[in-house]
Amino acid sequence: MNYLFHNLLGAPYRGGNAVVTQNTQLISPVGNRVSVTDLNKHQTVTLPLFSSSNICRLAASPDGTFLLAVDENNRCLFINVPRRVVLHRMEFKGKVGALEFSPDGKFIAVGVGKLVEIWRSPGFSREVFAFERVRTFANSDDKVVSLEWSLDSDYLLVGSKDLAARLFSVRKLKGFLNKPFLFLGHRDSVVGCFFGVDKTTNKVNRAFTIARDGYIFSWAYVGKDIKSEDAPSEPPSPDTPERADEVMVENGLGTGTDLRKRKEYDGRGRDSEDEGEDDADEYLHRGKWVLLRKDGFNQGSAKVSACDYHQGLDMVVVGFSNGVFGLYQMPDFICIHRLSVSREKLTTAVFNERGNWLTFGCAKLGQLLVWEWRSESYILKQQGHYFDVNCVTYSPDSQFLATGADDNKVKVWNVTSGSCFITFTEHTNAVTALHFMADNHSLLSASLDGTVRAWDFKRYKNYKTYTTPKPRQFVSLTADPSGDVVCAGTLDSFEIFVWSKKTGQIKDVLSGHEAPVHGLMFSPLTQVLASSSWDNTVRLWDVFASKGTVETFQHNHDVLTVAFRPDGKQLASSTLDGQIHFWDTIDGVLMYTIEGRRDIAGGRRMTDRRSAANSSSGKCFTTLCYTADGGYILAAGSSRYICMYDISDQVLLRRFQVSHNLSLDGVLDFLNSKKMTEAGPMDLIDDDNSDEEGGIDKQTRGNLGYNLPGSMPNRGRPIIRTKSLSIAPTGRSFAAATTEGVLIYSIDESFIFDPTDLDIDVTPEVSLLMIWRFDGGSSVYWL
């Protein structure tokens, strides 16, 4: 039973920037993991690696082989994407606001707070210190939020929150040429800065800077020769750093110490002017930059939240906080498209390499879409559940997976491709239970809105709705193996309603429970219905004979869920005290009892007054699932673990930790006492000055589906838990509905087949011919 992480469904995008590599590979952060989508095949795979917290910045190498991922705790992963492994790890000393590979792939530019650090990219060989810091620029007065490399990897354009953009030379130049150019005139932070290229000479001749208040500045480079190597031919303009520093000293606004602090330092901490300067190309420092025009996007109070520029097409795409995006032809600023794609703020907007596809993401709604602007059609359109997933179930052929959540939606996923192809939105309240019919194309869903609906996901329609004479809230659902009757348990009236699937008429109402009925399941081989309730009982019913209760199994605590073994001869039930009881359904006797409270214990929340070792009293299993052979059982609930037990020996075989994400609550066993203050934990104190911090929208951190009407508001982090388990009928995989989404664990390992030179000429006949000709090297190569 060597189940390994296979994929993550339910939340395609949660914040941070997305990148497109090799023109069709879309890479986006999903919590503390990275998801890769093949836009041609429409397949989505989540890499089997994770960071310590939510990933907020991504950067891909020019060839798409390597990926840099930085999380909220400033920890960086250097990932080999084809091999799906982490090569190196490091940690920056401040918040990372921007991250970019150089076009030649040799350097990495990182905006760490107010600093811009240039690192040498790790190579293919083993190194003791994989990352080497080459230079550090400390000229910005506020946080760096955008970066752009020139095509020759010699210059870097940097935008920051100090309302200015700066042009740096990566290689050291001589004299005053080592100082950066300033691009001034913005009234808000520079969220995007880009180089424009002369297509005849392939050199930089323009620059574009985009301010957060909705304006784009077009700059032109005017070159001129320099007569002296150490002094300019004319006095510096007011925008140059030399003149600005002189004015500060003349007006008494700066001292020699202040000027020394503004100097540039290399990675070893020494003054860069003391080192030997390189004879780098100085073409961008032989002239000056002139502001050509300033244009506004005319979006009212909406702010620019994402932008990108395509050098080949000379186009700019801009996303706004009101969900609108605009596509503009530069440098004339001609609006090609202006459309609304979401109701919330767009947190990423990026071109692909050819420039024909635009990728947009909305962190709050979990939307990720790819749009072709020429044909005005969608290439990809995915949206995860807005709130936590409540229930999950496999189809009989194990090819599809259905999920229901508190956002009133039912989604059907293709397990192979990892994409959602149907979304049903007819429910008006939270979806609490799902059940696939034996015909493999019908799905039942129960909701708190008082309805049970039958869906046909081949015709994409709701073909039957089951209701009650008086409104009831349904929390459990099942159907008999033949598909003749549908049963649902209620939350408020403690009854079980039985409908005829074909006519939709109520056949019977089963009464007897004295508390909410949270568990329902038919025996796979007989016509016996099992129900579990908070009244400490599990009842067996003969629905077709209308005999009422056949058997009652008493427990000492509230019964949370119930599950039949695949052969129908054994019944498992979990109680509030953390125990799992196994009953013989034929003789009606208790066979085994597993004490699982200590197994599921672990994880201390920020608001807990007790340690993780003493907090097991509130831990219990809320969902159970037998394996296909019936020899093992999976159990999960209000914990970070999924436990697998051997039933005959009552032994814990394995525990799966569903998440290592420190952005969730309940992951750590020991909390840092330094973060505890008189006002509570520091992580719960909202001290952000803006609506965005570290690339992750603040609206997605803290109340992911917990501030519902009638519920207690949760100002902290989302709590890690597992609400539902479902195992595939084949037994090769199982799905878990967790706080982070639907995790799929599989026995089948993902085989990575990455041939270097495979074409139609590579056939077994050609290989045999090479061997027959004694061309050993070629035959091995062809094979």
Protein Blocks (a to p, Z undefined) as FASTA:
>chain_A
ZZcdfbdchiabggdjdddeehlaccddehjaccdddfklopacddfbddfbdcfbdcdd
fkomaccdddfkopacdddfklopafbdcddfbdcfbdcddfklpaccddehjbccdddd
ddfbdcfblbacfbdcfkbfbdcfbdcddfkopaccdddfkopacdddfbacehjllpcc
ddehiabdcfbdcddddfklopafbdcdddfkopacdddddddddfbfkbcfbdcdfkbm
klmmmmmmmnopacfklmmmmpccdfkopafklpccddddfklmmmccddfbdcdehloj
accfbdcddfklopacdddfkopacddddfkopafbdcdfbfbdcfbdcddfkopaccdd
dfklopacdddfklopafbdcdddfbdcfbdcddfklpaccdddfkopacdddfklopaf
bdcfkbcbdcfbdcddfkopaccdddfkopacdddfklopafbdcddfbdcddfbdcddf
komaccdddfklopacdddfklopafbdcehiacdcfbdcddfkbccdcdddfkopacdd
dfknonojabdcddfbdcfbdcddfklpaccdddfkopacdddfklopafbdcdfklmmg
gcjafkbcbdfklmmmmgccfbdcddfkopaccdddjdfbdcdddfklopafbdcdfbfc
fkbghkambdcfklpcfkopfklpccbfbfbehhiafklgopgokacghiacdfbdcddd
dfbdcddfklpaccdddfkbccdddfbdcdddddfbdcfklcfklmmmmmmnopaklmmm
mZZ
